[in-house]
Amino acid sequence: MDVSLIISNILNPPILFFFLGMTAVLVKSDLEIPAPIPKLFSLYLLFAIGFKGGVELIKSGITQEVVLTLLAAVIMACVVPLYTFFILRLKLDTYDAAAIAATYGSISAVTFITASAFLSELGIDFDGYMVAALALMESPAIIVGLILVNLFTVGEDRDFVWSEVLKEAFLNSSVFLLVGSLLIGMLTGEHGWQVLEPFTQGLFYGVLTFFLLDMGLVAARRIKDLQKTGLFLILFAILIPILNAGVGLLIARFIYMPRGDALLFSVLCASASYIAVPAAMRLTVPEANPSLYVSTALAVTFPFNIIVGIPLYLYGINLLWR
């Protein structure tokens, strides 16, 4: 593997600020981001990437390549929770296994955005319709996770309200804003992009950098939770993303995705949700331990992907696409 890719990725300002946030916690600095600001920046990033994706999608049109990519995204979002659930059941009960499986079947929008920035730094093109894949992969894993809970807890007195489950899966703030921005980008097209470009493009990297600073603070605080998970879940949180990315790369090669799109697709397959799915699991599977599914996704998989995973997956692409 080309170590220079990892070094180049680490030396990007957003990644360095992520490390700065982690360092602040480890050295017990009083650095803290006021609570409303990270939420605002998260919404901004979803809005900006969704809007740009909608503009790019209307440019490219709904082609066979687009349809195959989106179909592959939905399939992966449904299949990943299934096989990860049975791996997790080797050590965990049904509730924790289903919650973690749903977490790894869904996606991390910030990991996707970081990978987009990485491709831009390297001058590798990618298509805006990948944002549609991002939007489609958010919710199916939640549904699959809840179906697994229902199937493997037969006879237990559980009060499921499916209307609330579906509402949380498809109308949570992340999905709603991302899909809404995508649609508005499609409706307004190039004219809308020219109007909003100073806001959606000019501020993007600064906001991403500040957001990753906060993510570094949060991830470092979650490291303590890993003491409760044991080695099994730590290894799971590193090896399963690599496996999922590998499957994603094979699918991308099979349907002839360009290199940039293949990297984003593999990152979507490899990432784990630490916002939408935990919120849904807390509501619908209160028996599951949040410190397990949040800490593995946020304190292990997220840092691994943005520091090592993204360059590693690109290296795999360079080999397969050679």
C-alpha positions as YAML, in Angstrom:
chain: A
units: angstrom
residues:
- id: 1
  name: MET
  ca: [0.00, 0.00, 0.00]
- id: 2
  name: ASP
  ca: [1.19, 3.52, -0.80]
- id: 3
  name: VAL
  ca: [1.92, 5.00, 2.64]
- id: 4
  name: SER
  ca: [2.02, 8.47, 1.08]
- id: 5
  name: LEU
  ca: [-1.76, 8.27, 0.61]
- id: 6
  name: ILE
  ca: [-2.26, 7.82, 4.36]
- id: 7
  name: ILE
  ca: [0.22, 10.60, 5.15]
- id: 8
  name: SER
  ca: [-1.47, 12.89, 2.62]
- id: 9
  name: ASN
  ca: [-4.85, 12.16, 4.18]
- id: 10
  name: ILE
  ca: [-3.62, 12.70, 7.74]
- id: 11
  name: LEU
  ca: [-2.02, 16.02, 6.79]
- id: 12
  name: ASN
  ca: [-5.32, 17.44, 5.55]
- id: 13
  name: PRO
  ca: [-6.51, 20.27, 7.86]
- id: 14
  name: PRO
  ca: [-9.87, 18.61, 8.71]
- id: 15
  name: ILE
  ca: [-8.13, 15.39, 9.82]
- id: 16
  name: LEU
  ca: [-5.50, 17.28, 11.82]
- id: 17
  name: PHE
  ca: [-8.24, 19.20, 13.62]
- id: 18
  name: PHE
  ca: [-9.90, 15.86, 14.41]
- id: 19
  name: PHE
  ca: [-6.65, 14.81, 16.10]
- id: 20
  name: LEU
  ca: [-6.52, 18.17, 17.87]
- id: 21
  name: GLY
  ca: [-9.96, 17.50, 19.36]
- id: 22
  name: MET
  ca: [-8.90, 14.05, 20.56]
- id: 23
  name: THR
  ca: [-5.69, 15.48, 22.02]
- id: 24
  name: ALA
  ca: [-7.66, 18.14, 23.91]
- id: 25
  name: VAL
  ca: [-9.58, 15.44, 25.76]
- id: 26
  name: LEU
  ca: [-6.55, 13.23, 26.40]
- id: 27
  name: VAL
  ca: [-4.54, 16.11, 27.95]
- id: 28
  name: LYS
  ca: [-7.64, 17.30, 29.86]
- id: 29
  name: SER
  ca: [-7.90, 20.68, 28.14]
- id: 30
  name: ASP
  ca: [-11.11, 22.63, 28.81]
- id: 31
  name: LEU
  ca: [-11.72, 23.03, 25.06]
- id: 32
  name: GLU
  ca: [-15.43, 22.57, 24.39]
- id: 33
  name: ILE
  ca: [-17.78, 23.37, 21.50]
- id: 34
  name: PRO
  ca: [-21.16, 24.76, 22.71]
- id: 35
  name: ALA
  ca: [-23.89, 22.17, 22.09]
- id: 36
  name: PRO
  ca: [-25.99, 23.93, 19.40]
- id: 37
  name: ILE
  ca: [-23.00, 24.64, 17.12]
- id: 38
  name: PRO
  ca: [-22.08, 21.02, 16.15]
- id: 39
  name: LYS
  ca: [-25.74, 20.35, 15.36]
- id: 40
  name: LEU
  ca: [-25.86, 23.46, 13.15]
- id: 41
  name: PHE
  ca: [-22.67, 22.44, 11.35]
- id: 42
  name: SER
  ca: [-23.99, 18.90, 10.87]
- id: 43
  name: LEU
  ca: [-27.15, 20.28, 9.26]
- id: 44
  name: TYR
  ca: [-25.09, 22.61, 7.08]
- id: 45
  name: LEU
  ca: [-22.92, 19.76, 5.79]
- id: 46
  name: LEU
  ca: [-25.97, 17.64, 4.97]
- id: 47
  name: PHE
  ca: [-27.62, 20.60, 3.24]
- id: 48
  name: ALA
  ca: [-24.52, 21.49, 1.20]
- id: 49
  name: ILE
  ca: [-23.71, 17.96, 0.06]
- id: 50
  name: GLY
  ca: [-27.37, 17.18, -0.67]
- id: 51
  name: PHE
  ca: [-27.91, 20.35, -2.69]
- id: 52
  name: LYS
  ca: [-24.76, 19.85, -4.75]
- id: 53
  name: GLY
  ca: [-25.70, 16.21, -5.33]
- id: 54
  name: GLY
  ca: [-29.12, 17.24, -6.63]
- id: 55
  name: VAL
  ca: [-27.58, 19.72, -9.07]
- id: 56
  name: GLU
  ca: [-25.13, 17.08, -10.32]
- id: 57
  name: LEU
  ca: [-27.83, 14.42, -10.55]
- id: 58
  name: ILE
  ca: [-30.03, 16.57, -12.79]
- id: 59
  name: LYS
  ca: [-26.97, 17.22, -14.99]
- id: 60
  name: SER
  ca: [-26.16, 13.53, -15.44]
- id: 61
  name: GLY
  ca: [-29.78, 12.36, -15.71]
- id: 62
  name: ILE
  ca: [-31.19, 8.99, -14.61]
- id: 63
  name: THR
  ca: [-28.98, 6.61, -16.57]
- id: 64
  name: GLN
  ca: [-28.47, 2.86, -16.29]
- id: 65
  name: GLU
  ca: [-25.27, 3.54, -14.33]
- id: 66
  name: VAL
  ca: [-27.19, 5.66, -11.81]
- id: 67
  name: VAL
  ca: [-29.94, 3.05, -11.39]
- id: 68
  name: LEU
  ca: [-27.44, 0.21, -10.88]
- id: 69
  name: THR
  ca: [-25.48, 2.23, -8.33]
- id: 70
  name: LEU
  ca: [-28.57, 3.17, -6.31]
- id: 71
  name: LEU
  ca: [-29.86, -0.41, -6.44]
- id: 72
  name: ALA
  ca: [-26.49, -1.71, -5.21]
- id: 73
  name: ALA
  ca: [-26.59, 0.85, -2.37]
- id: 74
  name: VAL
  ca: [-30.01, -0.33, -1.16]
- id: 75
  name: ILE
  ca: [-28.99, -4.00, -1.39]
- id: 76
  name: MET
  ca: [-25.86, -3.40, 0.70]
- id: 77
  name: ALA
  ca: [-27.86, -1.44, 3.29]
- id: 78
  name: CYS
  ca: [-30.16, -4.47, 3.66]
- id: 79
  name: VAL
  ca: [-27.57, -7.27, 3.47]
- id: 80
  name: VAL
  ca: [-24.86, -5.89, 5.79]
- id: 81
  name: PRO
  ca: [-27.09, -5.95, 8.91]
- id: 82
  name: LEU
  ca: [-28.02, -9.57, 8.19]
- id: 83
  name: TYR
  ca: [-24.57, -11.13, 8.19]
- id: 84
  name: THR
  ca: [-23.14, -8.79, 10.83]
- id: 85
  name: PHE
  ca: [-26.04, -9.74, 13.14]
- id: 86
  name: PHE
  ca: [-25.07, -13.42, 13.08]
- id: 87
  name: ILE
  ca: [-21.40, -12.57, 13.67]
- id: 88
  name: LEU
  ca: [-22.35, -10.42, 16.65]
- id: 89
  name: ARG
  ca: [-24.67, -13.12, 18.06]
- id: 90
  name: LEU
  ca: [-21.54, -15.19, 18.76]
- id: 91
  name: LYS
  ca: [-20.87, -12.92, 21.75]
- id: 92
  name: LEU
  ca: [-23.89, -10.65, 22.27]
- id: 93
  name: ASP
  ca: [-27.60, -10.98, 22.95]
- id: 94
  name: THR
  ca: [-30.24, -10.34, 20.27]
- id: 95
  name: TYR
  ca: [-30.92, -6.72, 21.22]
- id: 96
  name: ASP
  ca: [-27.29, -5.55, 21.21]
- id: 97
  name: ALA
  ca: [-26.47, -7.60, 18.11]
- id: 98
  name: ALA
  ca: [-29.41, -6.14, 16.15]
- id: 99
  name: ALA
  ca: [-28.66, -2.56, 17.24]
- id: 100
  name: ILE
  ca: [-24.98, -2.81, 16.27]
- id: 101
  name: ALA
  ca: [-25.84, -4.61, 13.01]
- id: 102
  name: ALA
  ca: [-28.24, -1.81, 12.07]
- id: 103
  name: THR
  ca: [-25.55, 0.75, 12.95]
- id: 104
  name: TYR
  ca: [-23.08, -0.88, 10.54]
- id: 105
  name: GLY
  ca: [-25.69, -1.39, 7.83]
- id: 106
  name: SER
  ca: [-26.40, 2.34, 7.81]
- id: 107
  name: ILE
  ca: [-23.91, 5.09, 6.92]
- id: 108
  name: SER
  ca: [-21.92, 8.02, 8.26]
- id: 109
  name: ALA
  ca: [-22.54, 11.17, 6.23]
- id: 110
  name: VAL
  ca: [-19.43, 12.87, 7.67]
- id: 111
  name: THR
  ca: [-17.21, 9.95, 6.57]
- id: 112
  name: PHE
  ca: [-18.71, 10.28, 3.09]
- id: 113
  name: ILE
  ca: [-18.07, 14.05, 3.09]
- id: 114
  name: THR
  ca: [-14.48, 13.52, 4.28]
- id: 115
  name: ALA
  ca: [-13.93, 11.01, 1.46]
- id: 116
  name: SER
  ca: [-15.34, 13.55, -1.02]
- id: 117
  name: ALA
  ca: [-12.85, 16.13, 0.24]
- id: 118
  name: PHE
  ca: [-10.05, 13.54, -0.06]
- id: 119
  name: LEU
  ca: [-10.94, 12.89, -3.71]
- id: 120
  name: SER
  ca: [-11.08, 16.62, -4.43]
- id: 121
  name: GLU
  ca: [-7.59, 17.05, -2.94]
- id: 122
  name: LEU
  ca: [-6.29, 14.30, -5.23]
- id: 123
  name: GLY
  ca: [-8.13, 15.69, -8.27]
- id: 124
  name: ILE
  ca: [-10.18, 12.51, -8.76]
- id: 125
  name: ASP
  ca: [-13.64, 13.16, -10.20]
- id: 126
  name: PHE
  ca: [-16.82, 11.68, -8.73]
- id: 127
  name: ASP
  ca: [-20.49, 11.98, -9.62]
- id: 128
  name: GLY
  ca: [-23.00, 13.98, -7.60]
- id: 129
  name: TYR
  ca: [-25.59, 11.22, -7.74]
- id: 130
  name: MET
  ca: [-23.57, 9.34, -5.10]
- id: 131
  name: VAL
  ca: [-25.37, 11.62, -2.62]
- id: 132
  name: ALA
  ca: [-28.59, 9.86, -3.63]
- id: 133
  name: ALA
  ca: [-26.91, 6.57, -2.66]
- id: 134
  name: LEU
  ca: [-26.01, 8.17, 0.67]
- id: 135
  name: ALA
  ca: [-29.64, 9.14, 1.26]
- id: 136
  name: LEU
  ca: [-31.00, 5.72, 0.28]
- id: 137
  name: MET
  ca: [-28.64, 3.80, 2.60]
- id: 138
  name: GLU
  ca: [-29.59, 5.66, 5.77]
- id: 139
  name: SER
  ca: [-32.93, 4.02, 6.60]
- id: 140
  name: PRO
  ca: [-33.15, 0.38, 5.33]
- id: 141
  name: ALA
  ca: [-30.70, -0.88, 7.95]
- id: 142
  name: ILE
  ca: [-32.94, 0.44, 10.73]
- id: 143
  name: ILE
  ca: [-35.88, -1.53, 9.35]
- id: 144
  name: VAL
  ca: [-33.80, -4.71, 8.95]
- id: 145
  name: GLY
  ca: [-32.44, -4.36, 12.49]
- id: 146
  name: LEU
  ca: [-35.95, -4.10, 13.92]
- id: 147
  name: ILE
  ca: [-37.16, -7.08, 11.88]
- id: 148
  name: LEU
  ca: [-34.26, -9.12, 13.31]
- id: 149
  name: VAL
  ca: [-35.28, -8.14, 16.83]
- id: 150
  name: ASN
  ca: [-38.86, -9.23, 16.13]
- id: 151
  name: LEU
  ca: [-37.79, -12.54, 14.58]
- id: 152
  name: PHE
  ca: [-35.36, -13.55, 17.34]
- id: 153
  name: THR
  ca: [-37.33, -12.41, 20.38]
- id: 154
  name: VAL
  ca: [-40.51, -14.36, 19.66]
- id: 155
  name: GLY
  ca: [-42.69, -14.71, 22.73]
- id: 156
  name: GLU
  ca: [-41.26, -11.71, 24.55]
- id: 157
  name: ASP
  ca: [-43.65, -8.91, 25.42]
- id: 158
  name: ARG
  ca: [-42.41, -6.05, 23.24]
- id: 159
  name: ASP
  ca: [-44.58, -3.11, 22.27]
- id: 160
  name: PHE
  ca: [-43.63, -2.16, 18.68]
- id: 161
  name: VAL
  ca: [-45.37, 0.77, 17.06]
- id: 162
  name: TRP
  ca: [-44.35, 0.46, 13.42]
- id: 163
  name: SER
  ca: [-45.63, 3.91, 12.50]
- id: 164
  name: GLU
  ca: [-43.14, 5.41, 14.96]
- id: 165
  name: VAL
  ca: [-40.38, 3.13, 13.68]
- id: 166
  name: LEU
  ca: [-40.94, 4.16, 10.05]
- id: 167
  name: LYS
  ca: [-41.21, 7.81, 11.03]
- id: 168
  name: GLU
  ca: [-37.88, 7.64, 12.84]
- id: 169
  name: ALA
  ca: [-36.27, 5.76, 9.94]
- id: 170
  name: PHE
  ca: [-37.41, 7.98, 7.08]
- id: 171
  name: LEU
  ca: [-38.27, 11.34, 8.64]
- id: 172
  name: ASN
  ca: [-35.42, 11.88, 11.07]
- id: 173
  name: SER
  ca: [-33.69, 15.23, 10.60]
- id: 174
  name: SER
  ca: [-30.63, 13.86, 8.78]
- id: 175
  name: VAL
  ca: [-32.57, 11.91, 6.15]
- id: 176
  name: PHE
  ca: [-35.23, 14.60, 5.73]
- id: 177
  name: LEU
  ca: [-32.75, 17.44, 5.18]
- id: 178
  name: LEU
  ca: [-30.48, 15.40, 2.92]
- id: 179
  name: VAL
  ca: [-33.32, 14.20, 0.68]
- id: 180
  name: GLY
  ca: [-34.99, 17.62, 0.71]
- id: 181
  name: SER
  ca: [-31.76, 19.39, -0.29]
- id: 182
  name: LEU
  ca: [-31.20, 16.81, -3.03]
- id: 183
  name: LEU
  ca: [-34.66, 17.44, -4.48]
- id: 184
  name: ILE
  ca: [-34.26, 21.23, -4.30]
- id: 185
  name: GLY
  ca: [-30.89, 20.94, -6.05]
- id: 186
  name: MET
  ca: [-32.58, 18.92, -8.80]
- id: 187
  name: LEU
  ca: [-35.40, 21.44, -9.16]
- id: 188
  name: THR
  ca: [-33.20, 24.56, -9.26]
- id: 189
  name: GLY
  ca: [-30.28, 23.07, -11.19]
- id: 190
  name: GLU
  ca: [-27.36, 25.21, -12.32]
- id: 191
  name: HIS
  ca: [-29.14, 28.49, -11.59]
- id: 192
  name: GLY
  ca: [-29.69, 27.44, -7.96]
- id: 193
  name: TRP
  ca: [-26.05, 26.39, -7.68]
- id: 194
  name: GLN
  ca: [-24.82, 29.77, -8.91]
- id: 195
  name: VAL
  ca: [-27.03, 31.54, -6.37]
- id: 196
  name: LEU
  ca: [-25.92, 29.44, -3.39]
- id: 197
  name: GLU
  ca: [-22.33, 28.61, -4.40]
- id: 198
  name: PRO
  ca: [-20.68, 31.18, -2.06]
- id: 199
  name: PHE
  ca: [-22.53, 29.54, 0.84]
- id: 200
  name: THR
  ca: [-22.50, 25.87, -0.16]
- id: 201
  name: GLN
  ca: [-18.98, 25.80, -1.62]
- id: 202
  name: GLY
  ca: [-17.01, 28.68, -0.08]
- id: 203
  name: LEU
  ca: [-17.76, 27.78, 3.55]
- id: 204
  name: PHE
  ca: [-17.78, 24.01, 3.12]
- id: 205
  name: TYR
  ca: [-14.20, 23.07, 4.10]
- id: 206
  name: GLY
  ca: [-14.11, 25.49, 7.01]
- id: 207
  name: VAL
  ca: [-17.31, 24.05, 8.46]
- id: 208
  name: LEU
  ca: [-16.10, 20.48, 7.86]
- id: 209
  name: THR
  ca: [-12.85, 21.26, 9.67]
- id: 210
  name: PHE
  ca: [-14.60, 22.76, 12.69]
- id: 211
  name: PHE
  ca: [-17.09, 19.89, 12.77]
- id: 212
  name: LEU
  ca: [-14.29, 17.31, 12.79]
- id: 213
  name: LEU
  ca: [-12.66, 19.19, 15.67]
- id: 214
  name: ASP
  ca: [-15.83, 18.58, 17.65]
- id: 215
  name: MET
  ca: [-15.97, 14.96, 16.46]
- id: 216
  name: GLY
  ca: [-12.45, 14.48, 17.82]
- id: 217
  name: LEU
  ca: [-13.62, 15.71, 21.22]
- id: 218
  name: VAL
  ca: [-16.63, 13.37, 21.18]
- id: 219
  name: ALA
  ca: [-14.69, 10.34, 19.92]
- id: 220
  name: ALA
  ca: [-11.99, 10.71, 22.59]
- id: 221
  name: ARG
  ca: [-14.64, 10.87, 25.32]
- id: 222
  name: ARG
  ca: [-16.20, 7.68, 23.97]
- id: 223
  name: ILE
  ca: [-12.91, 5.75, 24.15]
- id: 224
  name: LYS
  ca: [-13.61, 5.05, 27.84]
- id: 225
  name: ASP
  ca: [-16.77, 3.17, 26.84]
- id: 226
  name: LEU
  ca: [-14.65, 0.70, 24.88]
- id: 227
  name: GLN
  ca: [-13.35, -0.75, 28.14]
- id: 228
  name: LYS
  ca: [-16.83, -2.26, 28.55]
- id: 229
  name: THR
  ca: [-16.94, -3.77, 25.05]
- id: 230
  name: GLY
  ca: [-13.88, -5.98, 25.16]
- id: 231
  name: LEU
  ca: [-11.53, -6.96, 22.34]
- id: 232
  name: PHE
  ca: [-14.25, -8.68, 20.29]
- id: 233
  name: LEU
  ca: [-16.15, -5.49, 19.48]
- id: 234
  name: ILE
  ca: [-12.98, -3.45, 18.92]
- id: 235
  name: LEU
  ca: [-11.82, -5.97, 16.32]
- id: 236
  name: PHE
  ca: [-15.33, -6.10, 14.86]
- id: 237
  name: ALA
  ca: [-15.35, -2.28, 14.50]
- id: 238
  name: ILE
  ca: [-12.15, -2.42, 12.44]
- id: 239
  name: LEU
  ca: [-12.43, -5.64, 10.46]
- id: 240
  name: ILE
  ca: [-16.12, -5.44, 9.44]
- id: 241
  name: PRO
  ca: [-15.66, -2.04, 7.72]
- id: 242
  name: ILE
  ca: [-12.75, -3.51, 5.73]
- id: 243
  name: LEU
  ca: [-14.89, -6.53, 4.77]
- id: 244
  name: ASN
  ca: [-17.86, -4.32, 3.83]
- id: 245
  name: ALA
  ca: [-15.63, -2.02, 1.81]
- id: 246
  name: GLY
  ca: [-14.14, -5.02, 0.01]
- id: 247
  name: VAL
  ca: [-17.60, -6.28, -0.94]
- id: 248
  name: GLY
  ca: [-18.51, -2.76, -2.06]
- id: 249
  name: LEU
  ca: [-15.41, -2.55, -4.25]
- id: 250
  name: LEU
  ca: [-16.21, -5.87, -5.94]
- id: 251
  name: ILE
  ca: [-19.75, -4.66, -6.67]
- id: 252
  name: ALA
  ca: [-18.39, -1.33, -7.94]
- id: 253
  name: ARG
  ca: [-15.96, -3.15, -10.24]
- id: 254
  name: PHE
  ca: [-18.72, -5.45, -11.50]
- id: 255
  name: ILE
  ca: [-20.98, -2.55, -12.54]
- id: 256
  name: TYR
  ca: [-18.05, -0.48, -13.87]
- id: 257
  name: MET
  ca: [-18.19, 2.48, -11.50]
- id: 258
  name: PRO
  ca: [-15.53, 5.14, -12.08]
- id: 259
  name: ARG
  ca: [-12.75, 5.25, -9.46]
- id: 260
  name: GLY
  ca: [-14.11, 8.24, -7.56]
- id: 261
  name: ASP
  ca: [-17.62, 6.81, -7.33]
- id: 262
  name: ALA
  ca: [-16.20, 3.42, -6.32]
- id: 263
  name: LEU
  ca: [-14.35, 5.00, -3.41]
- id: 264
  name: LEU
  ca: [-17.45, 6.80, -2.18]
- id: 265
  name: PHE
  ca: [-19.52, 3.63, -2.53]
- id: 266
  name: SER
  ca: [-16.96, 1.58, -0.59]
- id: 267
  name: VAL
  ca: [-16.85, 4.26, 2.12]
- id: 268
  name: LEU
  ca: [-20.65, 4.14, 2.40]
- id: 269
  name: CYS
  ca: [-20.49, 0.35, 2.74]
- id: 270
  name: ALA
  ca: [-17.69, 0.60, 5.35]
- id: 271
  name: SER
  ca: [-19.06, 3.39, 7.52]
- id: 272
  name: ALA
  ca: [-21.36, 3.14, 10.53]
- id: 273
  name: SER
  ca: [-24.08, 5.49, 11.69]
- id: 274
  name: TYR
  ca: [-23.61, 7.30, 15.00]
- id: 275
  name: ILE
  ca: [-26.54, 9.73, 14.66]
- id: 276
  name: ALA
  ca: [-29.66, 8.39, 12.88]
- id: 277
  name: VAL
  ca: [-29.50, 4.73, 13.90]
- id: 278
  name: PRO
  ca: [-28.65, 5.34, 17.59]
- id: 279
  name: ALA
  ca: [-31.60, 7.73, 17.81]
- id: 280
  name: ALA
  ca: [-33.90, 5.10, 16.29]
- id: 281
  name: MET
  ca: [-32.52, 2.27, 18.44]
- id: 282
  name: ARG
  ca: [-32.97, 4.24, 21.66]
- id: 283
  name: LEU
  ca: [-36.61, 4.72, 20.73]
- id: 284
  name: THR
  ca: [-37.46, 1.25, 19.48]
- id: 285
  name: VAL
  ca: [-34.96, -1.14, 21.15]
- id: 286
  name: PRO
  ca: [-34.42, 0.28, 24.67]
- id: 287
  name: GLU
  ca: [-33.06, -3.11, 25.77]
- id: 288
  name: ALA
  ca: [-29.90, -2.54, 23.68]
- id: 289
  name: ASN
  ca: [-26.92, -0.91, 25.37]
- id: 290
  name: PRO
  ca: [-26.16, 2.47, 23.68]
- id: 291
  name: SER
  ca: [-22.55, 2.48, 24.90]
- id: 292
  name: LEU
  ca: [-21.92, -0.53, 22.67]
- id: 293
  name: TYR
  ca: [-23.36, 0.64, 19.35]
- id: 294
  name: VAL
  ca: [-22.39, 4.30, 19.75]
- id: 295
  name: SER
  ca: [-18.83, 3.81, 21.01]
- id: 296
  name: THR
  ca: [-17.89, 1.20, 18.38]
- id: 297
  name: ALA
  ca: [-19.18, 3.37, 15.53]
- id: 298
  name: LEU
  ca: [-17.89, 6.70, 16.80]
- id: 299
  name: ALA
  ca: [-14.72, 5.90, 18.76]
- id: 300
  name: VAL
  ca: [-13.33, 3.12, 16.53]
- id: 301
  name: THR
  ca: [-14.88, 2.85, 13.06]
- id: 302
  name: PHE
  ca: [-15.20, 6.57, 12.34]
- id: 303
  name: PRO
  ca: [-11.55, 7.44, 13.18]
- id: 304
  name: PHE
  ca: [-10.31, 4.29, 11.43]
- id: 305
  name: ASN
  ca: [-12.17, 5.13, 8.23]
- id: 306
  name: ILE
  ca: [-11.18, 8.78, 7.98]
- id: 307
  name: ILE
  ca: [-7.52, 8.17, 8.86]
- id: 308
  name: VAL
  ca: [-6.64, 4.75, 7.38]
- id: 309
  name: GLY
  ca: [-9.74, 3.36, 5.69]
- id: 310
  name: ILE
  ca: [-10.23, 5.94, 2.94]
- id: 311
  name: PRO
  ca: [-6.62, 5.66, 1.63]
- id: 312
  name: LEU
  ca: [-6.76, 1.86, 2.05]
- id: 313
  name: TYR
  ca: [-9.93, 1.57, -0.04]
- id: 314
  name: LEU
  ca: [-8.44, 3.82, -2.72]
- id: 315
  name: TYR
  ca: [-5.40, 1.56, -2.81]
- id: 316
  name: GLY
  ca: [-7.72, -1.41, -3.41]
- id: 317
  name: ILE
  ca: [-9.41, 0.50, -6.21]
- id: 318
  name: ASN
  ca: [-6.08, 1.29, -7.84]
- id: 319
  name: LEU
  ca: [-5.29, -2.44, -7.85]
- id: 320
  name: LEU
  ca: [-8.67, -3.61, -9.16]
- id: 321
  name: TRP
  ca: [-9.08, -0.84, -11.73]
- id: 322
  name: ARG
  ca: [-5.52, -1.20, -13.06]
...
